[in-house]
Amino acid sequence: MAVRQNPTDHARTTHQRAGEWFKNSRDALGLVLLAVGVLAMVICLAAAAHGNTGRAVLLGSIAIVTGSAGIAWLLIEGRRVGRVEARRWAKRGRRGSNDHSGTA
């Protein structure tokens, strides 16, 4: 990808990935897909309870596809953030230190 933005908000935290959800908006699509999958599953169960088999099968399929796509998106994005974080620590020459202030 051409964008090389660091997804972690290092300016306001000492934790390794704090602020990631606020600064990195690439997770939004995965969260939306996951929410659509959960909503489709709830409506699928309601349709099955009312005896609408065709709608229940259709909504169940939509729930499986969108839920799986949302989980996959979040996992891929999490791996990308991990790679960015690993490159950042490799560039600094130390790994696992929570001291971002520059003092020893």
Contacts in CASP RR format, 6 or more apart in sequence:
PFRMAT RR
TARGET T0000
AUTHOR 0000-0000-0000
METHOD contacts of the structure
MODEL  1
MAVRQNPTDHARTTHQRAGEWFKNSRDALGLVLLAVGVLAMVICLAAAAH
GNTGRAVLLGSIAIVTGSAGIAWLLIEGRRVGRVEARRWAKRGRRGSNDH
SGTA
5 24 0 8 1.000
6 84 0 8 1.000
6 88 0 8 1.000
7 20 0 8 1.000
7 23 0 8 1.000
7 24 0 8 1.000
7 26 0 8 1.000
7 80 0 8 1.000
7 81 0 8 1.000
7 84 0 8 1.000
8 16 0 8 1.000
8 17 0 8 1.000
8 18 0 8 1.000
8 19 0 8 1.000
8 20 0 8 1.000
8 23 0 8 1.000
8 24 0 8 1.000
8 81 0 8 1.000
8 84 0 8 1.000
8 85 0 8 1.000
8 88 0 8 1.000
9 18 0 8 1.000
9 19 0 8 1.000
9 20 0 8 1.000
9 22 0 8 1.000
9 23 0 8 1.000
10 100 0 8 1.000
12 19 0 8 1.000
13 19 0 8 1.000
13 100 0 8 1.000
14 98 0 8 1.000
14 99 0 8 1.000
14 100 0 8 1.000
14 101 0 8 1.000
15 98 0 8 1.000
16 85 0 8 1.000
16 96 0 8 1.000
16 98 0 8 1.000
17 81 0 8 1.000
17 85 0 8 1.000
20 81 0 8 1.000
21 27 0 8 1.000
24 77 0 8 1.000
24 81 0 8 1.000
26 77 0 8 1.000
26 80 0 8 1.000
27 73 0 8 1.000
27 74 0 8 1.000
27 77 0 8 1.000
29 70 0 8 1.000
29 73 0 8 1.000
30 69 0 8 1.000
30 70 0 8 1.000
30 73 0 8 1.000
30 74 0 8 1.000
30 77 0 8 1.000
31 70 0 8 1.000
31 74 0 8 1.000
33 66 0 8 1.000
33 67 0 8 1.000
33 69 0 8 1.000
33 70 0 8 1.000
33 73 0 8 1.000
34 66 0 8 1.000
34 67 0 8 1.000
34 70 0 8 1.000
34 71 0 8 1.000
34 74 0 8 1.000
36 62 0 8 1.000
36 66 0 8 1.000
36 67 0 8 1.000
37 62 0 8 1.000
37 63 0 8 1.000
37 66 0 8 1.000
37 67 0 8 1.000
38 63 0 8 1.000
38 67 0 8 1.000
40 59 0 8 1.000
40 60 0 8 1.000
40 62 0 8 1.000
40 63 0 8 1.000
40 66 0 8 1.000
41 59 0 8 1.000
41 60 0 8 1.000
41 63 0 8 1.000
43 59 0 8 1.000
44 55 0 8 1.000
44 56 0 8 1.000
44 59 0 8 1.000
44 60 0 8 1.000
44 62 0 8 1.000
44 63 0 8 1.000
45 56 0 8 1.000
47 54 0 8 1.000
47 55 0 8 1.000
47 56 0 8 1.000
47 59 0 8 1.000
48 56 0 8 1.000
89 95 0 8 1.000
89 96 0 8 1.000
END
